[in-house]
Structure formats: C-alpha cells, structure tokens
Amino acid sequence: MYTDFTATDRWTKKQVHCLYEALVVAIATRHADAVDIKFLVGGHPVWVALPHPAWVEYKKRTGKMITDPLAIAIAGHFLKTALEAGEGVGREMYSLTVNETLKHLEAVVAEAEAPVAAEP
C-alpha cells in the first residue's frame, strides 16, 4: 500500500514518486530508540523514524504487534500526508512521536478495513 506510491506536493502541484527502500533498527546505526524507514522521494533519500515505545504502547492497547510491513505503511502514510500538506520537500529525516506514530497506524488500519467501492 505504501511501498510504492505517488503524492502531490502541495506547493509545486507536481507528482512525487515515493519508493520504500529499507528498514533499519536505529539503535545499530545512530544509537536511537527507533526504527528508521528509508524511502526514495523523487529519487532522493528520506528517512522516517518511528519510536520503539510506539510498539510497546500499541501492544498494550490492542494486544497486537506492529509488523515490519505495518511499520513501512505507517511511515509511508506519514510521508504522503507530509508531502501533500507541504511539509516535506527537501527534508532528509522525520522523527515521529509515539502519538503521531499511532495516529498514522490507525489511519493505515482504517484504510485497509474500508470497503472497496465497486467499479462501474
């Protein structure tokens, strides 16, 4: 759903191609308590950092786990939202809070559970 998508940049009105590239546990690379998810946005690397405490909070609230594909979808949803809101051009890194992560998780789950409209 959010591994290969386009978003319309709010300011330029141009379509920006976003492609998932990597998921890295940030403890190993930058000593951060997060999971870093890399996208190529218009060919440029952009990282979205999701805090590890979001995994714990989601498990506590729902009894479910955030899987790698779900984490990628959360980061992709955030990135698309940021680009379309005009908050994304030129940035290389975003760090989400636990609440922001869970908000985007809820949006991804709602999209996945929404009924598919019948094509005419």
C-alpha positions in Angstrom: 0.0 0.0 0.0 2.8 2.5 0.9 5.8 0.8 -0.6 5.5 2.4 -4.0 3.2 5.4 -4.3 2.9 9.0 -5.5 2.0 12.1 -3.6 1.1 15.6 -4.9 3.4 18.2 -3.5 1.2 21.0 -2.0 3.4 23.8 -3.3 4.5 22.7 -6.7 1.4 20.6 -7.5 3.8 18.0 -9.0 3.5 14.3 -8.5 6.4 12.9 -6.4 7.2 9.2 -6.7 7.9 7.6 -3.3 9.5 4.2 -3.2 10.3 2.2 0.0 13.9 1.2 0.2 15.0 0.0 3.7 14.0 -0.6 7.3 16.8 -0.3 9.8 16.8 -0.6 13.6 18.3 2.8 14.5 20.0 1.5 17.7 22.6 0.0 15.4 23.2 3.0 13.1 22.6 6.1 15.2 22.0 4.9 18.8 18.4 5.9 18.7 15.4 4.1 20.2 13.7 4.0 16.9 13.1 2.1 13.6 14.3 4.1 10.6 12.4 3.6 7.3 14.0 4.8 4.1 12.2 6.0 1.1 13.4 7.4 -2.2 11.3 10.5 -2.7 11.7 11.8 -6.2 15.0 9.9 -6.3 16.2 11.5 -3.0 16.6 9.5 0.3 14.2 10.4 3.0 14.1 8.7 6.4 11.1 8.4 8.7 12.0 7.4 12.3 9.3 5.6 14.3 10.0 5.4 18.1 10.3 1.9 19.6 7.9 2.9 22.5 5.1 3.0 19.9 5.4 -0.8 19.5 5.0 -1.2 23.3 2.1 1.2 23.5 0.3 -0.4 20.6 0.8 -3.9 22.1 -0.5 -2.6 25.4 -3.6 -1.1 23.9 -4.6 -3.8 21.4 -2.6 -6.9 22.1 -1.3 -6.8 18.5 2.2 -6.3 17.2 3.5 -3.7 14.7 5.0 -5.8 12.0 7.6 -4.7 9.5 5.1 -4.2 6.7 2.8 -2.3 9.0 5.7 0.0 10.1 6.5 0.6 6.4 2.9 1.5 5.8 2.8 3.9 8.8 5.9 5.7 7.6 4.6 5.8 4.0 1.3 7.2 5.2 3.0 9.8 7.2 5.3 10.7 4.3 2.4 11.0 1.9 0.5 13.2 4.3 3.5 15.4 5.0 4.2 15.9 1.3 0.6 16.7 0.5 0.5 19.2 3.4 3.6 21.0 2.1 5.8 19.8 4.9 8.2 17.6 3.0 10.1 19.0 0.2 13.9 19.0 0.8 13.8 17.2 4.2 16.0 14.1 4.7 14.7 13.0 8.1 11.4 13.0 10.0 11.1 11.8 13.6 7.6 10.9 14.8 6.4 10.9 18.3 4.6 7.8 19.8 1.2 9.6 19.4 2.0 10.6 15.8 3.0 7.0 15.0 -0.2 5.6 16.5 -2.3 8.2 14.7 -0.8 7.1 11.3 -1.2 3.5 12.3 -4.9 4.0 12.9 -5.2 5.7 9.5 -3.5 2.8 7.8 -5.7 0.2 9.5 -8.8 2.2 8.7 -7.8 2.4 5.0 -7.2 -1.4 5.0 -10.5 -2.1 6.6 -12.5 0.3 4.4 -14.9 -1.4 2.0 -13.7 -1.4 -1.6 -16.0 0.6 -3.9 -17.3 -1.4 -6.8 -16.1 -0.2 -10.1 -18.8 0.8 -12.6 
